[in-house]
C-alpha cells in the first residue's frame, strides 16, 4: 500500500486510488483530525482557565506538534499510521467499535 501523501496526491491529480487505499486513508485522516481537535480543545480550555503558561497549552507548541504529526503521518501508509489496534479490517476493532457505539447511543438516549 502506498503512503498517505501519495494517495492524496493521486486524488488531487484526478487519479483514482483503490477503494482500500481510500478507505484506510480516510480512517487515518479521521484519526489525525481527532488529534487536532483535542489539541484545540486543550488550547481553548487553557485560555478559559487562564493557564497559558503551561507549555503544552501554548499555541506555538501545539502548532509545531501538529506540523510534526502531519509530516510523519503523510510518510506512512494508512495501515502503518493506524496500527493494528485501529485497523478497521480486524474483527476485534469492529467489535470494540460496536461496543463504543452502544455506549455512545445510550448516553445520547439519557438526554
C-alpha positions as CSV (number, residue, x, y, z in Angstrom):
1,X,0.0,0.0,0.0
2,X,1.2,3.5,-0.8
3,X,1.9,6.3,1.6
4,X,-0.9,8.7,2.6
5,X,0.6,11.7,0.8
6,X,0.7,9.6,-2.4
7,X,-2.9,8.6,-2.1
8,X,-3.9,12.3,-1.5
9,X,-1.7,13.5,-4.4
10,X,-3.4,11.0,-6.8
11,X,-6.9,12.2,-5.7
12,X,-5.8,15.8,-6.4
13,X,-4.3,14.9,-9.7
14,X,-7.6,13.3,-10.8
15,X,-6.4,9.7,-10.5
16,X,-8.4,7.1,-8.7
17,X,-6.7,5.2,-5.9
18,X,-8.1,1.8,-5.0
19,X,-11.1,1.6,-2.7
20,X,-9.0,0.0,0.0
21,X,-6.4,2.8,-0.2
22,X,-9.1,5.5,0.1
23,X,-11.0,3.7,2.9
24,X,-7.9,3.3,5.0
25,X,-6.6,6.8,4.2
26,X,-9.9,8.2,5.4
27,X,-9.6,6.4,8.7
28,X,-6.1,7.7,9.1
29,X,-7.1,11.3,8.3
30,X,-10.0,10.9,10.8
31,X,-7.6,10.0,13.5
32,X,-5.4,13.0,12.6
33,X,-8.5,15.2,12.9
34,X,-9.2,13.8,16.3
35,X,-5.7,14.7,17.5
36,X,-6.1,18.2,16.2
37,X,-9.5,18.6,17.8
38,X,-8.1,17.5,21.2
39,X,-5.2,20.0,20.8
40,X,-7.6,22.8,20.0
41,X,-9.7,21.8,22.9
42,X,-6.7,22.0,25.2
43,X,-5.8,25.4,23.9
44,X,-9.3,26.7,24.4
45,X,-9.5,25.2,27.9
46,X,-6.2,26.8,28.9
47,X,-7.4,30.1,27.6
48,X,-10.6,30.0,29.5
49,X,-8.8,28.9,32.7
50,X,-6.0,31.4,32.1
51,X,-3.3,28.7,32.2
52,X,-1.3,29.8,29.2
53,X,2.0,29.5,31.0
54,X,1.9,25.7,30.7
55,X,4.0,24.6,27.6
56,X,1.6,22.1,26.2
57,X,-1.2,24.7,26.1
58,X,0.9,27.2,24.1
59,X,-0.3,27.8,20.6
60,X,3.3,27.7,19.3
61,X,3.9,24.3,20.9
62,X,0.6,22.9,19.6
63,X,1.3,24.2,16.1
64,X,4.7,22.6,16.0
65,X,3.3,19.4,17.3
66,X,0.6,19.4,14.7
67,X,3.1,20.0,11.9
68,X,5.3,17.2,13.1
69,X,2.3,14.8,13.5
70,X,1.1,15.5,9.9
71,X,4.5,15.3,8.4
72,X,5.2,12.0,10.0
73,X,1.8,10.6,9.1
74,X,2.0,11.5,5.4
75,X,5.2,9.5,5.1
76,X,3.4,6.3,6.3
77,X,0.9,4.0,4.7
78,X,-2.6,4.3,6.2
79,X,-2.1,0.9,8.0
80,X,1.3,1.9,9.4
81,X,-0.3,5.0,10.8
82,X,-3.4,3.3,12.2
83,X,-1.6,0.3,13.6
84,X,-3.2,-3.0,14.4
85,X,-5.3,-1.5,17.2
86,X,-7.2,0.7,14.8
87,X,-7.1,-1.4,11.6
88,X,-10.8,-1.4,10.6
89,X,-10.3,-4.8,8.9
90,X,-9.7,-6.6,12.2
91,X,-12.7,-8.2,13.8
92,X,-11.5,-7.1,17.3
93,X,-11.6,-3.5,16.1
94,X,-15.1,-3.8,14.7
95,X,-16.3,-5.4,17.9
96,X,-14.8,-2.7,20.0
97,X,-16.4,-0.1,17.8
98,X,-19.8,-1.7,18.2
99,X,-19.5,-1.6,22.0
100,X,-18.4,2.1,21.8
101,X,-21.3,3.0,19.6
102,X,-23.8,1.3,22.0
103,X,-22.3,3.2,24.9
104,X,-22.5,6.5,23.0
105,X,-26.1,5.8,21.9
106,X,-27.1,5.0,25.5
107,X,-25.5,8.3,26.6
108,X,-27.4,10.2,24.0
109,X,-30.7,8.5,24.9
110,X,-30.4,9.7,28.5
111,X,-30.6,13.3,27.5
